[in-house]
Each structure stands twice: as C-alpha cells, then as structure tokens.
C-alpha cells in the first residue's frame, strides 16, 4: 500500500477504515485494564494473597506500559508504524494467554508485565495516526469521536469480567483477548496504511535503563508505605527511585536526542495542563480500582452486579466525550476543565459519605456525575496540552504525555491502595476491633480514601483556572501532525 498523504478534503468515512484496526487494538488494551479491577477481589481470594500484592497485577501492567511508550516514536520511525503495531498486538495476545495460565501471584504479575510491554505502544501509534489523518480544524471533533469506541471497553469491561468471574472462571478475563487479538492482527494487515519510515538518531540507552527503574521503584516505595514510611522496603523504593529519577532528568536534559523531551516543560501552558491532567488521573484511576473493591468486599455485591453498577459511569463519560471535543474547538479547555473537575470533586465528596446502608442508586448517581465530568474535561485537557507545547518540540509530546499518564495511574493505584490499607489498620486500632471480623474500619477507611481523592481532584480544579487557550487552538500545523505520527 502506498504511503499515506494527508488529504485536503477530510472524510470521516475514509478515515474510519484504516482506524478500524487501531480502535480494535486500543479497545482490547483498555478492556484488559478494566476487567482486572473487577476481578481483583476474586484473584486475591483464589491466589490467597493480600491486596498489597495483588494490586501489582495493575501497577506492574501500567508501569510496563509506561516503560515502552517512550520507545514508540523511535521504533515507528525505525521499523514503520504498521509493522510495529502488528508486533505489539502479537506480544499482547501472547501475554494474555500466559496470564490465563498463571498459577501464582508472581506468575500473574510477570505475565501482566509482558502484556504491558506488548500493549504499551498501541495508544501512541493509534493517536499518532489519528493526528496524521485528521485536519487541524477537526482535531477536537475527531478525538472526541474516537473516544466513544474507546470508552466501550471500560463500559463493558466490568460486566464481561463480572460474568466470567461469577459464571465461568477468572481465566477467561484474559482468554477473551485471544480472538480479539487475532481479529485486530488481520484488520491491521488488511487496512492499516504504510506510513513512511524515517531516519532515526541513536537510541538513548541511559534513558531506556533509568526510566523504568525510577518509575517502578517509586511506585514500589509508595505501595510499601502501607507498612510505614520508615520501613526498609519503603525507603529502598523511594531512595533508589528518587536517585534514578534525578539521574534520568539530568541525562534527558543533556541528550541531543532524549528518550523523553523534558525541555517541553519550559512552556508554562504545557506544564500547567499536564499538572491538571495528573491530578485528575490520580483521583479518577485510583477510584476505578477501589470502587469495585468496595462494592464486592464491603457491600457484598457479586462481580457481575458490580460490573452493572459501574456501567453507567462509562456510558456517561462516553456520551459526554464527543460533546467535550466539539466544545473545545469553540471555547478552549478552561471552561470544560473547570466544569468537569467540579463534577468529579463533588462526586468524590459524596462517595466519601457512604456507609453500609448506602443505596446502590446513590452510588450509581455519584459514578454517573463522575463519568460526565471525566468525559467533558479529559479529552479537552489532553488536546490543550498537545497544542500548548512549543512547535519545535511538539513532535515529542505524545510519548511524554502518554508515558506520564501510565506512571500516574500506577502511582494512583499503589498510593491510594496503600493509604486505604493504612486507614483500615488505624480505624481498627481506634475501634479496638478485628478488621477481618468487623466491616466498620473498612467503611471508614474507604470514606477517608475517597475524600483524599477529592482533595487531589481539587488541586486539579484550582490548576484549571490557570489554563489559557493556546494561540494555535484549532490550527495545529501539518508539521505537528506529521511529527505526532512519528511520536518522538
């Protein structure tokens, strides 16, 4: 197939055909993140492991995603986007089959890391192709439209996982990726265009080594903080991760062709947008892990019932996302971010007041409001970040922001899970009860954790006031779109 050129006349019908494989691949990767959230309590019980261990099935996966995402641009230029996409889909599918065969927590975590290595580059490839195919004045609308099928995965993922866990076996939450992976592979072979290869600079080997060490050890230290901030494992993780992070920053700032272009943070608009995104992501993605755990372990709902309870949140987000994309093209990010984050903060505050008697309608209402806020603001803030980057560095923004998102997700899961565990112990000590026999400490601890998430989201809300509409809004250059394709 000939090299793709950006058409002067944009046609959604023409663009959607080559996007089919990307949409299917991203659907599979996102689906696998959401199904584990609902299955986590079952995995914990069947493998007889504590939550602090089993949460690494999520943290390890997201850290693996973060580790390989920065390589996406270099590898796309070196081998071509289509070939790289097919390779990563194959690795992800193989990792999924191995996860279904795991017998111990250690095996499952290891195979989840393999999944992450395979799936980590699917999103950068997908979004890079979308930016290459879409004209500048339609980016917000196209990104919003792309978000709808992407949100089908988190909408139906918990329900699919609940059905498998309750009526078949947890192994099927991973085996489901086998037919989807095969379908995605053949769609990619048939429909993906051959975007051009480019000359590549030498690979930043030190960055490749230091980044995974920094992020994984920091996440490990945060997760171990449930046992105390002065405990040996906590200090080892934080110290080693902190040193590796400092060295990584120094190396990247001195590299002519760095793995992640940190100089982009010199742009205040970009930095403020990224910080706003991080605060929102920590609050949201931490909740997406803990809410199913609360519903199953405290409220006593089945995995399938939990999936249905989570379903309206994803639907609300999916309905609002294209609206947010279109509004962004007209009003910019700040009004959407302020409105969306206000919804998120409010829903988390109301969730912090839940008790054992709280009705399912109350919980669903909170989740719907949270979904509306997420759909309205997330794509708008992400697009704002891309358009706020200096033009000479915009070609390196995609791997930076995508990798940072995965790191924030891993920190959210590790940090909020650790905080929850700490609060359960503290409340049990205050109440002088056994937390294994009495749910009261857990209920109070979940309330504390939801309130902490609301506080983090509030920081994002305050940062949203600083967002200024980039002068280039709706006018992303062809050079920028082309660089988004290469990803670095």
N, C-alpha and C positions, 0 to 999 in steps of 0.2 A: 504494500500500500504506500502511496506517495506521502511525502512529508506534508503535515497539516499546515495550512496557512489560515490566518485569521480572516474571515470573510467580512467584507464591508457591510453586507446586509445580514443581520443576525436572524437566525431562525431557530426557535426553541425546539421545533420538531427535528431539525437536522442535528442539533447539538445533543439531544437526548439519546440518540442511537449510540454514539461512542461512549456516552456516560453510563450506559446500562451496566457494563462490567464493573466500573468504579463504584456505582451505587450498590450493586450486589456485594462487592467485596467489603465496602465500608459497613454495610448492613451486618455482615457476618462478624466483623471485628467488634462492632459496638454491641451486638447481641450477646457476644460471649462475656462482655463486661457485666451486663445487667443480669444474666442468668445466674452468675455466681453469687451476686448479692442476695438473692432469694434462697439459694441452695446452701448458703454459708452455715446456718444452724444445723442442717442435716449433715453436712460434711464434718462439722465439729463433733457431732454425736457419733457418727459411724466410724470416724477415724480416732475417736477418743483423744482429742487434742483440745487445748484451751483456745479461746478466741484470739489471744495474742499471737498464737502460732498460725491459726487458720487464716487470719486476716492477711497473711503474706501470700496467700493464693491470689489476692487482689493487688497488694502492694508490689509483689515481685513481678506481676504481669505489667503493671503500669510503669515500673522502673525499667523493665526491658524495652517497652515501647519508647521511653524517653532516651534510652541509650542508643538506639539505632536511628531514631528520627533525624538527628543531625547529619547522618551519613547519606540521607535520601538524595539531596541535591547532587553531591559528588558522584554517587552511584548512577543516578539518572543520566548525568552528562557522560559518564564513562561507558555505560552499557546500554542506555536507551530506556525510556520510561516503560515501554510496553514489556520488554524482556524482564525488567526488574519487577514489575507488577506481577507477572506470571510466576516468577521465582518466589516472591514473598507470599503469595496466595498458597503455593505448594507447601512451603515451610509451615505456615499457619495451620493448614489442614492436617499435616502430619503431626504437629504438636497437639492438635485437638484429639486425634485418635489416641495418642500416647496418654493424654490426660484421662481419657475414659478407662484406661487400663491400670491407672495408678492404684497402688495398694497401701501406701503410707503417706502421711502429710509431706514428708521430704520429697517423695517421688512426684506428688501432685504439684508442689511448688516449683520443682525443677522443670517439669513439662509445661507449666504455665509460663515460665520464663522463655522457653522455646517458642511458645505461642506468641509471646510479646515480640520476640526478635523477628518472627515471620510477619506479624501484623502491623508492626510499628510504622512501616513506610507506606501503608495503604492510604492513610489520610493525606500525608504530604503529596503523594502522587496524584490523588484524586483532586484535591483543591488546586494544585498547580495546573492541572489540565483544565479545570473549570475556569480559572483566571485566564488561561490561554484562549479558550473558546469563546468567552463572553466579551462583548464590547464594554468599554469603560462606563457608559451611562446606564448599563443594565446590571452592573455587578451586584448591587444590593438586592434587586429582584431575583436574579439567578441564584444567589447564595441562599436567599430565603426559600425559594422553591426547592433547591437541593436539600434544604434542611428537613422538608416534610418526610421523604422516604427515610432519611437518616434517623428520624425520630420514631419510625415504625418499630425499629429494633428495641429501644427502651420501652416502648409501649407494650409490645407483645412478648418481649423477653421474659419478664417476671411471670407472665401467665404460662408461657411454654415451660419455663423452669418449674413452676409450681405443679403443672400437670405431670411432668416427668418424675419429679421427686415424690409426689403423692401416689401415683398410679403405676409407674414403671420403676426407674432407678435413676439415681443421680448421674450415673454414667452417660445417660442419654443427653444430658445438657451439653456434653462435648461431642458426642457422636453425631448430633444434628448438623454439625459443621461439615461432615464428610460430603453429603450430597450438595450442600450449598457451595462448598469449596470447588467441587468438580464442575458445577454449573458455572461458577464465576470464571474458572480457568478457560472453559470453552467459549464463554462470552468474550473474554479478553482476547483470545486467539482470533476470533472472527471479527470483532467490531472495533477494538482499540486501534487508533491510528499510530503510525510510526513517527513520533516526534523526533526531531533531529538530535543526533549526538553532538557533543561539543568537546573541544579540547579542555582537559582538566588539569589543574595545578596538582602539585604533590599533596598527598593526604596528610592532614595534621595528626600525626601519630600520638603525640603527647596529649592532645585534646581528647582523642578517642580513648586513651587509657584513663586520664584523670576524671573525665565527666562521670562515667558510671561509678567510679569509686566514691566520688564526692556525694552524688545524689543517693546512692544505695546506703552508704554508711550513715549519712544524716537521717535518712528515713528509719534505719535500724535503731539509731540512738533515740529518735523520737518515740518509736514503738516500745522500746525498752523502758522508757520513762515511767511506765505504769508501775514498775518496781522501785521507783525512786530516782530523782535526778542525779543523785550522787553515787548510784550503784555502778559497779565496774563496767558492765556491758553498755550502759547508757553513756558513760564518759568516753569509753573507747569509740563508740559510734560517732558521737558528736565531735570529739577531738580529731579523729582520723578524717572524718567527712569534712570538717571545717578546714583543716590544713589542705586537703585535696582541692577544696573549692577555691581557696585563696591562690594556690598554685595554678589551678585551671584558669582563673581570671587573669593572672599575670601572663600566662602563656598565650592566651587568646588575644590579649591586647597587643602583644608583641609580634604575633604571627602575621605575615603578609597575606596568607590565605587561611584564616582561622576556621575551626570547625563550626563555631557559633560566633557571629559578628556582634560582639558586645558593644562596639562603638555606637550602635544604633540607640543605646540608652542615653546618649548625649542629647537626643531630642526630647524635650520636656513633654510634648504632646504624646509621644510614643510611650515614655516611661509612665506617665500618669494613667494612660489607657491600660497598660499592662498590669499595673498595680491594682487598678479597679477590677480587672478580669481575675487576677489571682484571688482577691478577697472573695469574689462571688463564687469562684470554682471551689475553694476550700469549704465554704459553707454548704454549697449545693451537693458536691460529690461525697462529702463526708456523710451528709444526711441520706443520700441514696443507698449507702451501706447500712446505716444504723436503723433507719425506719423499718425495713423488712425484719431486721433482727428483733426490734421491739415488738412488732406485730406477732411474730411467731413465738418468741421466748417469754414475753410478758403477757400479751393479750391472749395467747393461745390459739391464734388462727392457724389454719393449715397453710402449706406453701402455696397451694393453688388459690386459696382465699386471699392470701397476701398479694399474689400477683394481680388479682382483680382489683384489690384496693389501690394498688399502685398505678393501675391502668389509666385512670382519669388524669393523673398528673402529666403523663407523657402526651396524652391526646391534647390537653390544654396547651402544652408547650408547642406541639406540632401545629395546632391551629393558629397560634399567635406568631409563629416564626416568620411565615411569608408576609404577614402584615407588618412586622417589625422591619423586615428587609425593604419593603416598599416605602415605609415611612422614613427610613434612614436616608434614602435618596432625596427626600424633600426637607427634612428638619435636622438631620445630623444625629449624633449619638447621645448627646447630653439629655434631652427630654426623655428619650426612650430608656436610658440607663437609670435616671432618677425614678421614673415610674416603675420600671421593672424591679429594681432593687428595693424600693419601698414595699412592693408586694412580697418579695422574698423575706425581708426583715419582719414584716407583720406576720406572715405565716409561721415563721420560726418561733416568734414570741408566743403565739397561740399554741403551738406544739409543745412549748416548754411547760404548759399548764396541764398536760394530760395526766390522767390518773387511770387506775384500773377500771373505773366506771365510765370513762370517756367513750362516747358512742363512735361507731365506725363512720357515721355521717360527718361528725366533727373532724375526724382525721382526714377523710377524703376531701372535705372542704378546704382544709389547710393545704393539702397537696395540690389541689386544683389552682389555688391562688399562687402557690409556689411555681407551678408549671407555667401559668400565664406570665409571671414576672420573668422567668427564665427565657421563654420564647420571645418576649418583647425586647429584652435587653442583650442577650448573649451575642447574637449574630451582629447586632448593631455595634457593640463594643469591639468585637473582633475585627470588623471591617474598618472601624475608626483607627484601630491600632495599625493595620496594614497601610492605610492612607496617611498616617501621621509620620511614618518613617521617612528619613531623608531619601530623596530619589536615588542617590548614588549607592545606598545600602538596601534598598527595598528588595533586591533580589535575594537577600539572605534572611528576610524576616520570617518566612514560612517555617523553616526548620527550627528557628529560635523560639517562636511563639508556641508551636506545636509541642516541642520537647518540654518547654516550661510548663505547659498545661498538664502533661503527664506527670511531671515531677510534683506539681501542686496537688494533683489527685492522690498520688502516693502519700504525700505528707498529710493530706486531709484524712485519709483512711487510717494511717498509722497514728497520727496525732489525736484525732477525736476518739478512736478506739482506746488508745492509752488513757485519755482523760476519763472516758466512761468507766474503765476498769478501776481507776484510782478513786473515782467518786463512789462507786459501789462499795469499795472497802471502807471508805471514810464514813459513809452513812450507816453501814452495818455496825461499825465500831460505836458510833453515836447512839444508835438504837439498841445496841447490845443484842443483836440477833444474828442468826446464821443466814448469810445471803443465799445459800443453797436451799434453805427451807422457807424463807420469807421473801416475797417479792417487793416489799416496801423499799428496801435500799436501792434496788434496780430502778424502780419507778422514779425515785428522787434523782438518781444519777442520770437517767435519760433526760429528765427535765433540765438538769444543770447543763448537760451537753448540748441540747437544743438551744438553750439560752446563750451558751458560748458561741455557737454557730451564728446566732442572730447578731451578736456583738461583732463578729468578724465581717458579716454582711453589711453591718452599719458602717464599718470602716470603708467598705467599697462604695456605699451610698454617699459618704462625705467626699470621697475622692471623685465621684462622678460630677460633682459641682465644678470641678476644675477642667472638665473636658471642653475643649474648644473645637469647633468644626474646622477640619483641615481645609486649607485653600483649594486643595486638589480634589475635594469631595466630588464624586461623580465624574472625575477626569483622570483616572488612572491611566498612565501612558502605555503605549504599546510596548515600550521597552520594559516597563514594570511588569506588564502581564507576561511578557516573554521570559523575564527573569523568574517570575513565580513558577513558571513551568519547570525551570531547571532546579529551583528550590534552594539554591545556595549562592 
